Amino acid sequence: MSRSRRVQSCRVFSVTRSLLVGIVVVLFQPISAIACELNHAEITEDKGIFRFQFTTIIDAPAEYVRQVLTDFTHIYRLSSSIIESEVLPSRQSDETKIRTKVLACVSVFCREVERVDIVRILASGELQADIVPELSEFRSGRAIWTITALENRSKLAYEATLEPDFFIPPVIGISVIINSMKNEFVTTLDRIERIAYINAKRDGEDDLAIAHLNASETTPPCE
């Protein structure tokens, strides 16, 4: 093998090895090592309308958190309850229309629920999602995500209202529904952090590997 081809092979191997090591290290960390810090979590119900308020500190830069929240093609990764998802055609270039089907289970009660949201990025940088009632099993709904940069971490705030348009058996009880919603949303926040953290770590390993390769271009090829 010629010297140039040997150098190229070493460079490819070095980048690949660096990326794999970074991903493996992240994936096999204990959950508690990168679990999000939940500062505030509240869900209330009044006359059939649920209100959500969550604030958490996420161990990943804001740009990567935003990347996860706007990766609409892979929105199903954020919850195991999402059994279908797709990006629908939209008339406006500054909005994204998303359809999801969720398997909502509370106690022994399960139901498949469909919803369509229009997602916009506001001038403030916040993400706003509005339910389209005529295409959803909800009378109304709006959610706002606020991402604040904290150096290499970020603060994520979520506020939403949601009004279901389907029957919920009274025997279940509102408190049971709220607890189930809270547990599901905490899981979603953990997934947001894990994906953002992995992406940031992967990009960091990639940059480090490229810098190493650039610095070693004049060194002899590996044996």
Contacts in CASP RR format, 6 or more apart in sequence:
PFRMAT RR
TARGET T0000
AUTHOR 0000-0000-0000
METHOD contacts of the structure
MODEL  1
MSRSRRVQSCRVFSVTRSLLVGIVVVLFQPISAIACELNHAEITEDKGIF
RFQFTTIIDAPAEYVRQVLTDFTHIYRLSSSIIESEVLPSRQSDETKIRT
KVLACVSVFCREVERVDIVRILASGELQADIVPELSEFRSGRAIWTITAL
ENRSKLAYEATLEPDFFIPPVIGISVIINSMKNEFVTTLDRIERIAYINA
KRDGEDDLAIAHLNASETTPPCE
1 9 0 8 1.000
3 221 0 8 1.000
6 221 0 8 1.000
6 222 0 8 1.000
7 217 0 8 1.000
7 221 0 8 1.000
10 221 0 8 1.000
10 222 0 8 1.000
11 213 0 8 1.000
14 209 0 8 1.000
14 212 0 8 1.000
14 213 0 8 1.000
15 206 0 8 1.000
15 209 0 8 1.000
15 210 0 8 1.000
15 213 0 8 1.000
18 205 0 8 1.000
18 206 0 8 1.000
18 208 0 8 1.000
18 209 0 8 1.000
18 212 0 8 1.000
19 202 0 8 1.000
19 205 0 8 1.000
19 206 0 8 1.000
19 209 0 8 1.000
21 205 0 8 1.000
22 201 0 8 1.000
22 202 0 8 1.000
22 205 0 8 1.000
23 198 0 8 1.000
23 201 0 8 1.000
23 202 0 8 1.000
23 205 0 8 1.000
25 201 0 8 1.000
26 34 0 8 1.000
26 197 0 8 1.000
26 198 0 8 1.000
26 201 0 8 1.000
26 202 0 8 1.000
27 198 0 8 1.000
31 190 0 8 1.000
34 59 0 8 1.000
34 193 0 8 1.000
34 194 0 8 1.000
34 197 0 8 1.000
35 190 0 8 1.000
35 193 0 8 1.000
36 56 0 8 1.000
36 57 0 8 1.000
36 58 0 8 1.000
36 59 0 8 1.000
36 156 0 8 1.000
36 189 0 8 1.000
36 190 0 8 1.000
36 192 0 8 1.000
36 193 0 8 1.000
37 56 0 8 1.000
37 57 0 8 1.000
37 58 0 8 1.000
38 54 0 8 1.000
38 55 0 8 1.000
38 56 0 8 1.000
38 186 0 8 1.000
38 189 0 8 1.000
39 55 0 8 1.000
39 56 0 8 1.000
39 57 0 8 1.000
40 53 0 8 1.000
40 54 0 8 1.000
40 55 0 8 1.000
41 53 0 8 1.000
41 54 0 8 1.000
41 55 0 8 1.000
41 182 0 8 1.000
41 185 0 8 1.000
41 186 0 8 1.000
42 51 0 8 1.000
42 52 0 8 1.000
42 53 0 8 1.000
42 54 0 8 1.000
43 50 0 8 1.000
43 51 0 8 1.000
43 52 0 8 1.000
43 53 0 8 1.000
43 178 0 8 1.000
43 181 0 8 1.000
43 182 0 8 1.000
43 185 0 8 1.000
44 50 0 8 1.000
44 51 0 8 1.000
44 178 0 8 1.000
45 51 0 8 1.000
45 174 0 8 1.000
45 177 0 8 1.000
45 178 0 8 1.000
48 163 0 8 1.000
48 164 0 8 1.000
49 140 0 8 1.000
49 161 0 8 1.000
49 162 0 8 1.000
49 163 0 8 1.000
50 161 0 8 1.000
50 162 0 8 1.000
50 163 0 8 1.000
50 164 0 8 1.000
50 178 0 8 1.000
50 181 0 8 1.000
51 160 0 8 1.000
51 161 0 8 1.000
52 143 0 8 1.000
52 158 0 8 1.000
52 159 0 8 1.000
52 160 0 8 1.000
52 161 0 8 1.000
52 162 0 8 1.000
52 181 0 8 1.000
52 185 0 8 1.000
53 158 0 8 1.000
53 159 0 8 1.000
54 156 0 8 1.000
54 157 0 8 1.000
54 158 0 8 1.000
54 185 0 8 1.000
54 189 0 8 1.000
55 155 0 8 1.000
55 156 0 8 1.000
55 157 0 8 1.000
55 158 0 8 1.000
56 155 0 8 1.000
56 156 0 8 1.000
56 189 0 8 1.000
56 193 0 8 1.000
57 150 0 8 1.000
57 153 0 8 1.000
57 154 0 8 1.000
57 155 0 8 1.000
57 156 0 8 1.000
58 65 0 8 1.000
58 153 0 8 1.000
58 154 0 8 1.000
58 155 0 8 1.000
58 156 0 8 1.000
58 189 0 8 1.000
58 192 0 8 1.000
58 193 0 8 1.000
58 196 0 8 1.000
58 197 0 8 1.000
59 153 0 8 1.000
59 193 0 8 1.000
59 197 0 8 1.000
60 152 0 8 1.000
60 153 0 8 1.000
60 154 0 8 1.000
60 193 0 8 1.000
60 196 0 8 1.000
60 197 0 8 1.000
60 199 0 8 1.000
60 200 0 8 1.000
61 149 0 8 1.000
61 152 0 8 1.000
61 153 0 8 1.000
61 154 0 8 1.000
61 196 0 8 1.000
61 200 0 8 1.000
62 147 0 8 1.000
62 148 0 8 1.000
62 149 0 8 1.000
62 150 0 8 1.000
62 154 0 8 1.000
63 149 0 8 1.000
64 196 0 8 1.000
64 197 0 8 1.000
64 199 0 8 1.000
64 200 0 8 1.000
65 147 0 8 1.000
65 154 0 8 1.000
65 156 0 8 1.000
65 192 0 8 1.000
65 193 0 8 1.000
65 196 0 8 1.000
66 127 0 8 1.000
66 147 0 8 1.000
67 196 0 8 1.000
67 199 0 8 1.000
68 78 0 8 1.000
68 192 0 8 1.000
68 195 0 8 1.000
68 196 0 8 1.000
68 199 0 8 1.000
69 127 0 8 1.000
69 145 0 8 1.000
69 147 0 8 1.000
69 192 0 8 1.000
70 119 0 8 1.000
70 121 0 8 1.000
70 127 0 8 1.000
71 77 0 8 1.000
72 87 0 8 1.000
72 96 0 8 1.000
72 98 0 8 1.000
72 119 0 8 1.000
73 87 0 8 1.000
75 82 0 8 1.000
75 85 0 8 1.000
75 98 0 8 1.000
75 100 0 8 1.000
76 82 0 8 1.000
76 83 0 8 1.000
76 84 0 8 1.000
76 85 0 8 1.000
76 100 0 8 1.000
77 191 0 8 1.000
77 195 0 8 1.000
78 188 0 8 1.000
78 191 0 8 1.000
78 192 0 8 1.000
79 102 0 8 1.000
79 184 0 8 1.000
79 187 0 8 1.000
79 188 0 8 1.000
79 191 0 8 1.000
80 187 0 8 1.000
81 102 0 8 1.000
81 103 0 8 1.000
81 104 0 8 1.000
81 105 0 8 1.000
81 184 0 8 1.000
82 100 0 8 1.000
82 101 0 8 1.000
82 102 0 8 1.000
83 101 0 8 1.000
83 102 0 8 1.000
83 103 0 8 1.000
83 112 0 8 1.000
84 99 0 8 1.000
84 100 0 8 1.000
84 101 0 8 1.000
85 98 0 8 1.000
85 99 0 8 1.000
85 100 0 8 1.000
85 101 0 8 1.000
86 98 0 8 1.000
86 99 0 8 1.000
87 96 0 8 1.000
87 97 0 8 1.000
87 98 0 8 1.000
88 97 0 8 1.000
88 98 0 8 1.000
88 99 0 8 1.000
88 116 0 8 1.000
89 97 0 8 1.000
90 96 0 8 1.000
90 97 0 8 1.000
90 118 0 8 1.000
94 120 0 8 1.000
94 121 0 8 1.000
95 118 0 8 1.000
95 119 0 8 1.000
95 120 0 8 1.000
96 118 0 8 1.000
96 119 0 8 1.000
96 120 0 8 1.000
97 116 0 8 1.000
97 117 0 8 1.000
97 118 0 8 1.000
97 119 0 8 1.000
97 132 0 8 1.000
98 116 0 8 1.000
98 117 0 8 1.000
98 119 0 8 1.000
98 129 0 8 1.000
99 114 0 8 1.000
99 115 0 8 1.000
99 116 0 8 1.000
99 135 0 8 1.000
100 114 0 8 1.000
100 115 0 8 1.000
100 116 0 8 1.000
100 117 0 8 1.000
101 112 0 8 1.000
101 113 0 8 1.000
101 114 0 8 1.000
102 112 0 8 1.000
102 113 0 8 1.000
102 114 0 8 1.000
102 115 0 8 1.000
103 110 0 8 1.000
103 111 0 8 1.000
103 112 0 8 1.000
103 113 0 8 1.000
104 110 0 8 1.000
104 111 0 8 1.000
104 112 0 8 1.000
104 113 0 8 1.000
105 111 0 8 1.000
105 180 0 8 1.000
106 172 0 8 1.000
106 176 0 8 1.000
106 177 0 8 1.000
106 180 0 8 1.000
107 172 0 8 1.000
107 176 0 8 1.000
107 180 0 8 1.000
109 168 0 8 1.000
109 169 0 8 1.000
109 172 0 8 1.000
111 166 0 8 1.000
113 137 0 8 1.000
113 164 0 8 1.000
113 166 0 8 1.000
114 135 0 8 1.000
114 136 0 8 1.000
114 137 0 8 1.000
115 131 0 8 1.000
115 135 0 8 1.000
115 136 0 8 1.000
115 137 0 8 1.000
115 138 0 8 1.000
116 131 0 8 1.000
116 132 0 8 1.000
116 135 0 8 1.000
116 136 0 8 1.000
117 129 0 8 1.000
117 130 0 8 1.000
117 131 0 8 1.000
117 132 0 8 1.000
117 143 0 8 1.000
118 129 0 8 1.000
118 130 0 8 1.000
118 132 0 8 1.000
119 127 0 8 1.000
119 128 0 8 1.000
119 129 0 8 1.000
120 127 0 8 1.000
120 128 0 8 1.000
120 129 0 8 1.000
120 130 0 8 1.000
121 127 0 8 1.000
121 128 0 8 1.000
122 128 0 8 1.000
125 147 0 8 1.000
126 144 0 8 1.000
126 145 0 8 1.000
126 146 0 8 1.000
126 147 0 8 1.000
127 144 0 8 1.000
127 145 0 8 1.000
127 147 0 8 1.000
128 142 0 8 1.000
128 143 0 8 1.000
128 144 0 8 1.000
128 145 0 8 1.000
129 142 0 8 1.000
129 143 0 8 1.000
129 144 0 8 1.000
129 145 0 8 1.000
130 141 0 8 1.000
130 142 0 8 1.000
131 138 0 8 1.000
131 140 0 8 1.000
131 141 0 8 1.000
131 142 0 8 1.000
131 162 0 8 1.000
133 139 0 8 1.000
133 140 0 8 1.000
133 165 0 8 1.000
136 165 0 8 1.000
137 164 0 8 1.000
137 165 0 8 1.000
137 166 0 8 1.000
138 162 0 8 1.000
138 163 0 8 1.000
138 164 0 8 1.000
138 165 0 8 1.000
139 163 0 8 1.000
139 164 0 8 1.000
139 165 0 8 1.000
140 161 0 8 1.000
140 162 0 8 1.000
140 163 0 8 1.000
141 160 0 8 1.000
141 161 0 8 1.000
141 162 0 8 1.000
141 163 0 8 1.000
142 160 0 8 1.000
142 161 0 8 1.000
143 158 0 8 1.000
143 159 0 8 1.000
143 160 0 8 1.000
143 162 0 8 1.000
144 158 0 8 1.000
144 159 0 8 1.000
144 160 0 8 1.000
145 156 0 8 1.000
145 157 0 8 1.000
145 158 0 8 1.000
146 155 0 8 1.000
146 156 0 8 1.000
146 157 0 8 1.000
146 158 0 8 1.000
146 159 0 8 1.000
147 154 0 8 1.000
147 155 0 8 1.000
147 156 0 8 1.000
148 154 0 8 1.000
148 155 0 8 1.000
148 156 0 8 1.000
148 157 0 8 1.000
156 189 0 8 1.000
156 192 0 8 1.000
158 185 0 8 1.000
168 177 0 8 1.000
END
